[in-house]
Each structure stands twice: as structure tokens, then as C-alpha cells.
């Protein structure tokens, strides 16, 4: 026997009243998880609040195209509230999606190309009467109980970074903005900070220069819509939602890694962020970036392996990015897995920056430093350590045998090519 529960299947003479709004919910039958499906800020708008909603009825275009004379067709077709920007981004790369609703933004296709969506930047954030749009002219201060939300869908999960939320700049790096709160997904740490697990959405928030990274238990899948929401209360404390499910926020600080958090359970209060810095005018932004970094295994035999790494920098750099995963190297003939490597030889050509090769551990240990500086120009060389048995892994707690790489003093167009000859131990 089943019971169907129906509420308010009745016509009323007057309006339905609620002190704290009302919402549309759905439930996943297999799990019982409830999803808040309300679009916007509740089914009824509060007269004490200010609302902006952007359905993208026209395509965002480049600032330069938007500033053209209105007789130019591309300028007439573009919308005034948002613009696209980023490395090699063009107006033509933002189109109306053909297989789903919304706009379709792609990068130009080369390594490190970017597609960023932001409020029109002319006079952005000044609050002056000549601001192009309220999206940039109105101050979205942390003290104003701001709520932000958007929907995104990724066509593929290949060598990319995606970020969306409230920031001071358009940059995807955790370390760039001292105050921020945004969602981020990335397939690797190249030109970015390292995450403990790259399969999940993460929430990054920073308070006066202290960073926090929440690893949200939502695995990112291609061609799947994700509705992202940030709500900041009157105490400047934030809470977050993905696809209508509310998640806790970590209080553990850190600029890398990520602390696993859980969904908020029914009847249990959400763990919100600490109070964000007061009176910080954040701006809505989102973007996608590709990397210009390659790793290649040239040979992988019974006792030795040779690997090659390259990088053409956009100025972002790399921080403790895993380059050699010993567990992925060929095992010994008896099946014993490789557990360590010694560095026997290094060949390198580096322009502009310095590169540190590191033994991965709880606290990484530098194995070698290569390169010079911008003033030194190109630096190349060959280092042979075989006469004394190679550079041995001397890392301590947390050692796993892997080799990481960090760049220092990097600027746009700096580069490196590095080849390592490795000797395996089992």
C-alpha cells in the first residue's frame, strides 16, 4: 500500500504568505537526496533586495568589438552586460549552444588559451554613472548578503581548468586574490596549485590572504549540467550549493591540496565559512584555460627510464606539479613495482625562469635547481651524476618516490625543456 501526499491542491482567495520565501524542491528517488531547484533567489522577490539576472539573450563579445560603432554588425549582436576576454579569445568563440540551452564558450584550441566571462570591464567597480552595466557599476560587497549562482556544463574533461564565482580579478590561481570565493575544477596542477584529487569540484575562499580549499564530493562528468550557488549571509558567512544540494565549507586553511567536506544532512546546521573580510566589492567571473605543458616518457626499460618535460609559460608558473609517478613506471621482471628512482643525468634548456626538481613528500625536498633568471637569458647544460650513483631521494616523512617540479621567477613566454635519465629501485 502506498500513500500519495498532496499539498495545496486547492485554489486560494488571497496570496500564499511566507516569512522566508518558498522554494521548489525535487528528490532523487534512489538516494532520497533533496535538491533545491528554485531558480534565482526564491520564488518570490523581496522588496528590500536588489536583483540582477542574466539569461544571455545576446552573446557576450570582446570589449573591442562592443566598443565599435553600432553600425558594425558584431557590435549590434553583442550584449552590454558581459564581455569575453582571455588569451586568444575572440567574439566568434562565444556562440549560442546548438545542443542545449545557453551560450557555448570555447578557447582557441592552443595550449594555455583562455575564455573568460566577466561583467563589461569599462569603469568596472567604480560605481560611477557611466559604468556600462549594473553588473560592474553596483558594488557586490561582502557585507551586503550577496547571493550568486550560475549553471555550467563541460563538453570534455581534457587538460583544462574551469572557475566560476566571486573574485577581485579574473585569474584562476588561488594565490592571486586576497579575498574571494569561487568554484574550481581542474584536470591537473599545471600552471596552477595542486589539488589532492582532480576529479571533484572544489570551493576556494580566501579571507584577508588566508586561503581555504574545500573538496566537494561531486565528481565532475562531461556533458553534465552543474548549478553552482554561493550565498553570503548578513554575518558575511558563506554557504554553497551544487545542483541544489548544500555542502559544508572547510575551516582548515591551505593554498593547495583541499580538505574533503560533506553534504549538509537534514536537520543539521550547515558549516559555513568564517566571516569574509568586510566591505570587499567582489565581481562575478568565470573562465576556462588550457595549459602549455607536456610530459613524455622516451623510454621505460627494466632498470632505467628517460622522460622529457616542456613548458611555455603564460606567466602563471607551476607549483609542485607531479612529473614522474614511479607507480606508473614498468615493474621489474618478477613483477615488483618501482618504488624509487635515482636521477643519473639531466639535460636542460631554460629561458627566463628557474626550475626546481623536487622529491615529493609531506614537505618536498629539492633535488636540483636548473636555469638562471630573465637577465641570464637562455641557460642550457648537461649534468651527469653516474660516477657517484646518481642523485638519491633523501625526502623524509610522506616520501612516495615521485618527482615534482616548481618554477620560480616565471613570466610570460619563459620556457623549459628538461630530459631526465632515471635509474629505478624496487
Residue, then its C-alpha position, 0 to 999 in steps of 0.5 A: x500500500x502506498x500513500x500519495x501526499x498532496x499539498x495545496x491542491x486547492x485554489x486560494x482567495x488571497x496570496x500564499x504568505x511566507x516569512x522566508x520565501x518558498x522554494x521548489x524542491x525535487x528528490x532523487x528517488x534512489x538516494x532520497x537526496x533533496x535538491x533545491x531547484x528554485x531558480x534565482x533567489x526564491x520564488x518570490x522577490x523581496x522588496x528590500x533586495x536588489x536583483x540582477x539576472x542574466x539569461x544571455x539573450x545576446x552573446x557576450x563579445x570582446x570589449x573591442x568589438x562592443x566598443x565599435x560603432x553600432x553600425x558594425x554588425x558584431x557590435x549590434x549582436x553583442x550584449x552590454x552586460x558581459x564581455x569575453x576576454x582571455x588569451x586568444x579569445x575572440x567574439x566568434x568563440x562565444x556562440x549560442x549552444x546548438x545542443x542545449x540551452x545557453x551560450x557555448x564558450x570555447x578557447x582557441x584550441x592552443x595550449x594555455x588559451x583562455x575564455x573568460x566571462x566577466x561583467x563589461x570591464x569599462x569603469x568596472x567597480x567604480x560605481x560611477x554613472x557611466x559604468x556600462x552595466x549594473x553588473x560592474x557599476x553596483x558594488x557586490x560587497x561582502x557585507x551586503x548578503x550577496x547571493x550568486x549562482x550560475x549553471x555550467x556544463x563541460x563538453x570534455x574533461x581534457x587538460x583544462x581548468x574551469x572557475x566560476x564565482x566571486x573574485x577581485x580579478x579574473x585569474x584562476x590561481x588561488x594565490x592571486x586574490x586576497x579575498x574571494x570565493x569561487x568554484x574550481x575544477x581542474x584536470x591537473x596542477x599545471x600552471x596552477x596549485x595542486x589539488x589532492x584529487x582532480x576529479x571533484x569540484x572544489x570551493x576556494x575562499x580566501x579571507x584577508x590572504x588566508x586561503x581555504x580549499x574545500x573538496x566537494x564530493x561531486x565528481x565532475x562528468x562531461x556533458x553534465x549540467x552543474x548549478x553552482x550557488x554561493x550565498x553570503x549571509x548578513x554575518x558575511x558567512x558563506x554557504x554553497x550549493x551544487x545542483x541544489x544540494x548544500x555542502x559544508x565549507x572547510x575551516x582548515x586553511x591551505x593554498x593547495x591540496x583541499x580538505x574533503x567536506x560533506x553534504x549538509x544532512x537534514x536537520x543539521x546546521x550547515x558549516x559555513x565559512x568564517x566571516x569574509x573580510x568586510x566591505x570587499x566589492x567582489x565581481x562575478x567571473x568565470x573562465x576556462x584555460x588550457x595549459x602549455x605543458x607536456x610530459x613524455x616518457x622516451x623510454x621505460x626499460x627494466x632498470x632505467x627510464x628517460x622522460x622529457x618535460x616542456x613548458x611555455x609559460x603564460x606567466x602563471x608558473x607551476x607549483x609542485x606539479x607531479x612529473x614522474x609517478x614511479x607507480x606508473x613506471x614498468x615493474x621489474x621482471x618478477x613483477x615488483x613495482x618501482x618504488x624509487x628512482x635515482x636521477x643519473x643525468x639531466x639535460x636542460x634548456x631554460x629561458x627566463x625562469x628557474x626550475x626546481x626538481x623536487x622529491x615529493x613528500x609531506x614537505x618536498x625536498x629539492x633535488x636540483x635547481x636548473x636555469x638562471x633568471x630573465x637577465x641570464x637569458x637562455x641557460x642550457x647544460x648537461x649534468x651527469x651524476x653516474x660516477x657517484x650513483x646518481x642523485x638519491x631521494x633523501x625526502x623524509x616523512x610522506x616520501x612516495x618516490x615521485x618527482x615534482x617540479x616548481x618554477x620560480x621567477x616565471x613570466x610570460x613566454x619563459x620556457x623549459x625543456x628538461x630530459x631526465x635519465x632515471x635509474x629505478x629501485x624496487 
